[in-house]
Amino acid sequence: MRDSLSPSAQVHLDEAIRRLVIAKQAGRKVVAITGSGPNIHEGVTTQIAAMIHQGLVDGVITSSAVVAHEMAGTLDRVKRIRVENEGELPVAGSLLPRGRTFEITMLTPDERARMEREFAEGWDLYDAMAAREGSVVLKAAGNMAWPMGLRTERLAREIRDAASQYGVSVELMAGLGASRMTMIGAGARRRVPVLVSIPQLVGGGAVGLAIGDAIPLARRAHQIAGMLASADVIIESAIALSQEIHDGPFETYTGHGIWAAWDHMPTYSLEGKTLIRIDLDANLERAWELERSGSGVQEAVNQGLPKTKRTGIPFRMEMSGFARLESSIPVTGDIGSAWPLIGLAMEEQLGVKLEFIGAPQESEHGKRMRDWIADEVSCLDKLEMYREAARRFSRNPDAANSQPTTAA
């Protein structure tokens, strides 16, 4: 895995690991910010769950799509059937995805028994589709497959109502019944905050809407600011729009927090924090190098000049704050290689043992890893969620807000 990274990426990854280890040895906090798709498929979210259980990750900011997939079991096997004839499904053929394919979740007998208790109808169609020719693929759980996709959408609205009654986030409420090897499940068990950022609310279908509706956006922004303020090291993993997350409305060093501070609202600063970004875009590292060789990005900001023209590279917004932060570290490479190397190094240097470490999905080990996730990481248990919520919150209402997500 290490050889798959460029020489500069290897050097930067070593420095990133060094800072992570120093932070944890000193009892300081690490926050991970993940995007969706690749982080699910490369086992990154599952590894982060394992790191939460060992106290190596102290907070997670993620996307509504990740929460939706984790509610459905992270990865699952689905059968894809081409539907030619109108009237075969309860919806019009024109509503099917490109290729007119319909997907069903491949369920074990135990899983089917659980689903039948929630879905009284539809199993004749399921059995008919299961008997048809089609391809079985392993993909992000839920989404387009019946019944898991529909179940996740419906369950999101139910969880939103329950979370609102307890005054907690959907992420926490769902985590109470999710697998311990999901980030939301690990976070709920270890009382580690796991929250969807505001730019990442879109993407999880009804899950994103439910997450957005359960608690006000201002409260969500303050909780995320509090999480970042508490962190010594922040790791960004294959994520877009990160600048709106890591600076946001309350950050004062590279962001817009001066006006919040002006009006006596709580703020925080990225100054002195280590911001690690694992990303395949080599232009991020180029912007970082330009800043260190001549302050090109900061000078463009100072003069109000277009950063793309000043630097000569396609400039994504998140490059600005990242490149200008003195303690940032770009790791240009595959997250499927970088995260396992981080996990292995932290195991060795901190004397811990992780239950799970990811792997590049195209490797033989990565294929076995994905099979393990599909087999072992189960979908959300609704009854367990309600039982745990009653145990944790009903007798002690203040416990609903016990996670360390207050503003800085």
Secondary structure, 3 states (H helix, E strand, C coil): CHHHCCHHHHHHHHHHHHHHHHHHHCCCEEEEEECCHHHHHCCHHHHHHHHHHCCCCCEEEECHHHHHHHHHCCEEEEEEEECCCCCCCCCCHHHCCCCCEEEEECCCHHHHHHHHHHCCCCHHHHHHHHCCCCEEEEEECCCCEECHHHHHHHHHHHHHHHHHHHCCCHHHHHHCCCCCCCHHHHHHHHCCCEEECHHHCCCCCHHHHHHHHHCCHHHHHHHHHHHHHHEEEEEEECCCCCHHHHCHHHECCCCCCHHHHHCCCCCECCCCCEEEEEECCHHHHHHHHHHHHHCHHHHHHHHCCCHHHHHCCCCCCHHHHHHHCCCEEEEECCHHHHHHHHHHHHHHHHCCCCCCCCCCCCCHHHHHHHHHHHHHCCCCCHHHHHHHHHHHHHCCHHHHHCCCCCCC
